[in-house]
Amino acid sequence: MLEIIGLSPEAQTLYERLVERSPATLAELGPGSPAPGSLTTLAAAAELEELGLITPLPGDPPRYVAVSPGRGLDALIRARTQELTATRHRIAQLSARFHRSVPDEDAAGLVEVVIGKDDVSRAFLRLQQGARRQVRVFDAPPYATPLGGNAVEFELLGRGVEVRALYDRRAMEVPGTLSLIARYIAAGEQARVGDVPVKLALNDEPMAVMPLRHDRHVVESALVVRDSTLLDALAELFEMCWERAVPLRVRQGRLAEATGAADARRDLLPLLAAGLTDAAVAAHLGWSDRTVRRHVRALMVQLDARTRFQAGYQAAARGWLAGP
């Protein structure tokens, strides 16, 4: 197990024995440790000493003291983390050099413009069908097709493809959205709610589809982006927004009317944290506006919050948004 931070199997065995019995000579370690006089054991001891995991004491033969795992192994983990960070930086540099070296005739194919609702829908279908491990989606109105079940997503989830969808707050106000999302979640989708900067879908081919321009009514054109620095930036944008978004959870296939204070808190908090208005919350939960306001006031008192933002922060800090 410790090979991942640079220890050989022999060094790990010797270190574990010294942790249990220290100080000790190599001959005193007993059964389970390498043969004390073997070159392998001497090399393992030298390796541990070089890594700062053991300290030799004066004497002939020398006795060894194990350095605390919390100090010695943590130092190795930090060193390996620094190496990985440097490696990631080097990979980013190489990736940038690679993309700069792509000939113009090849670069022209990295971004494609598709025109028309049907072609946009077909591009999104190709993206889903080309996914091997994951699909990531920024979901927001307007929609290229009428709101309805995405049969392809259910197929993806059925064959183990990870689907993460971040829904814009405006999408949550479209009638029927929550019941549809509930079906996706039940099938395995990971759903969150937050601010969506742009409609976007990404797969691991790698490929992305995004609208060419914002339109209040319908998506008439889109960009199809393939392996490029632009695609890397879009993927990074998704991850940043995903980390800030609120997990969306449902119970029994839908957000049902609460029957008590605990149910009210469980149903209401994700919607408040997602920024839905009282009217939108009331419509989704089947409550009256007055009931929504009553539960909101009760939660703010319970959380000692003066604003909804404070209430959402306190609820997240207390783990109330984690849900089952």
N, C-alpha and C positions, 0 to 999 in steps of 0.2 A: 504493500500500500504506500509506503514512504518512498518508493522509487520515483514517484511523480515530483518530489522535491529534491531528487538527486542522490538518494541513498541506494547502494547496491543491496541485494537481498542478504548477503553475508554481513554487511555493515548494520543493517536493520536488526538482524538476529542478535548480533553482539551488543548493540546498543540497548535492546530490550532486556537482555540479561543483566547488563550493568545497571539499568534503571531499577531492577528488582533487587540487586545485590551489589552495593557499591559502598566503599572502595573494594576492589578485588583484583587479583592477578588474573591473567587469562586462564591459568590452570585451575583457579578456584571457582570459576563460574559454573562448573558442574554440567550435568546432562542437559542437552538441548542447545548448547552453544557449539560453535565449530571447534575442531581439534586445536588445543591451545598452541601447539608448536608448529602448526601448518603455515605454509606461506599465505594461504587464503585468509587465515585468522590474523596474521600479522599485517596483511594488506588492509583488512577490514578495520583494524585498530588504527592504522595510519590514516585511513580515509576518515574515520570519525574524528581523529585528532585535528586533521586539516580543516574539517567542517566546523570545528569548535564545539562538538557534541560531547567530547570526553577530555579529561585532563589527566596526564600521567603524574604520579607522585614519585618522589625520589626512592630508590631502592633497587635491588637486584634479586628477583625480577621486579620490574615496575608494577605498581598497583594503579588501577585506573578509577577515576571518579566520573560518573555521568553528570553532565550539565543538565539542569532542569529542562524537561521537555517544553514547558511553557516559554522558556527563554530561548533555548537552542533551536527548537523546531520552528518557533515563530519567526526567528531570524531568517531561517532558510525559506520559509513561506514568503516573507517580505521580499527576499532577494529574487525568488522565482517570479513573484508578481511584478517586480520591476523589469525583469527580463521579458515577461509577456507583454507588458506595456510598451517596451521598446520595440518588441517584435511587431505589435500591432501598428506602431508608428511607421516602422519600415515597410510593412505591407501596404499601408496607405500611400506612402511615397512611391512604391513600385506600381501600385494601381494607377496613380496619377500619371506616372511616366508611360505606363502601358496605354492608357486612353489617349495621351497626347501623340503616341506613335501610330495610332490607327490611321491608315490612309484615308484621304477625303472620300474616296468612293465607297469605302466601308462605313465611314462615320455617317454618311448620308442615310444609311439604313437604320441607325440607332433610334431615330425619332420619325414616326409616321403619323400623318394627319388623316383621320377618317371622318367622312362627312355623311350625315344622315342618321336618323334614329336607329334604323335597322343595322347599319354598319357598326354603330357604337355598341349595340347589343351583341352583335357577333364578336366584336373585339373582346368584350367582357367575358363572353362564353369561352373564347379561345384561352383567355387568361386562366379561367377556372379549370378548364380541362387540361391545361399544361402544368398545373400545380402537382408537385410530388410530395412535398412535406408541409407547406403552409400557404395560406392566403391571408392577407391583411387588407382591411377595408376601412376607409372613411366613408360613412354613409350619411347622406344629407339630401334633402330635396334640392332641385327637382329630380325626377326619375325618368330614365329613358323608356321604361316600360311601366305599365300600371302596377301599383303596389300589390304584391301577391307572393306566394311561396316560391322560393328559388329552389327548384327541384335539383339543380346541379349541386348546390351547397349540401343538401342532404346526402347526395351520393359521395361527395368529398368527405364529409364527416363519417360516413359509413365505412369508408376505406382507410380511415385513420389520419386524414389530412387535418392539420391544426388550422382552425379558422378563428381569427380574432377580428371583431368588428367594433369600431368606435362610432357610435351614433350621435349625430348632432342633436342639440336640444330641440331644434325646429322639427326634426324628424319625429320626435317623441309626441308632437302635437297633431300628427297626421292620424286620423281615426283608424284604428285597427293595428297600429304599429306595435304596441306592446304585446298583443296576443300573438302576432307573427314572430316577434323576437323570442317570446316564450317558447315557441316551437323549436326555433333554432337552438336556444339554450338547452332545451331538453334533449336535443340530438347531439350536443357536445360543443356548441359554439361558445367562445368566451366573448362576452359583450360588456362594453362600458359606454358611459354617456359623458359627453363633454363638449368643448368647443372644437368644431371641425373646420380647419382653415380652407379646405378644398376637397371636393369629391375625389376619391382616389381608390384604386385597387392595385395590389401588388401580389405577385407570386414568386416562387423561388426558381423560375426558369433561367434567368431573371427577366421579368417583364412587368410593366405598369401601364394602367389606363387611367387617364384623367381628362376632364373636360378642357376643350381648347379655350373656352371663355365662360364666364359666369352668365347664366341666363335664368330669369325668374320663373320661366314656365317649363322648359323642356331642354334636355341635352341634345343638341343638334350636331355637335362635332366633338371630337376628342383627340387627344394625343396618345399614341402608343409608344411607350419608351422602353427600349431594350438596354442591355448591359452597358452602362455608361456612368460617368460621375453624377449626372443628373439623377439617375436611378438610385445611386448611393445616397444622395441628399434626400430624396423622397422617402426612402426607407428610414433614414435617421429622423426625419420629421415625424413619421408615424410613431416611432418608439418614444420620442419626447412627449407627444400628445397623449399617447397611451398611458405613460407613467402618471400623468396629471389627472387622468379621467377617473370617474367614479364607477366601480363595478356595478353592473345591473343584475339584479337577482329577482326571480319570480318564485311563487309558491303554488304548487298544485296546478301548474300550467298557466297561471295568470296571477295578476295582482288582485287578490280578492278583497272584499270589504272586511275591515278589521273588526274583530269581536271583542277586543280588550286592549289595554294600554300597550302591552308587549307587542301584539299584532300591529297596532297602529304605528308604533315606532319602527318595526321591521318593514312595513309597507311604505311608510311615508318618507323615511330618511333618504333612501336612494333617490327619490324623485326630487326632494328639496335640494339635496347636494348636487343634483344634476342641473338645477336652476329652473325647473318648471314653475310656471305661475300657479297661483291658487286655483284658477279656473281649469288649467290643464290637469293638475293633480286631482281635482274633484271629478273631472270627466273620466280619468283612468281608473280611479278607485271606486267610483259610483257613490261618492259622498256629495253632500251639499257644500257650498262654499263656506257656510257657517261651521260645519263639522271640521273642514280642513283648517280653518283659522283657530278653532278651539284646540285641536291637536297640536298645531304649530306653537301656540302659546304655552301649552303644557310642556312640550319638549324644550322650549327655550328656558322656561323656569327650571326644569330638571337639570339642564346643562349649564345653568347660570350664564346664559348668553344674552346679549343685548341685540344682536343682529342675527340674521339667518346665516351669514358667513361664519360668525363665531360658533353658531350651533353646529354647522357642518364640520368645522375644524375640531370642535370638542368631541363630536360623535366619532370622527375618524380616529382621533387620539385614543379614545376609549375602546376602539375596536368594534363599535356598534354597526359599522358598515360592512364588516367582514362577512357576516351571515353564515348559514350552514352550507 
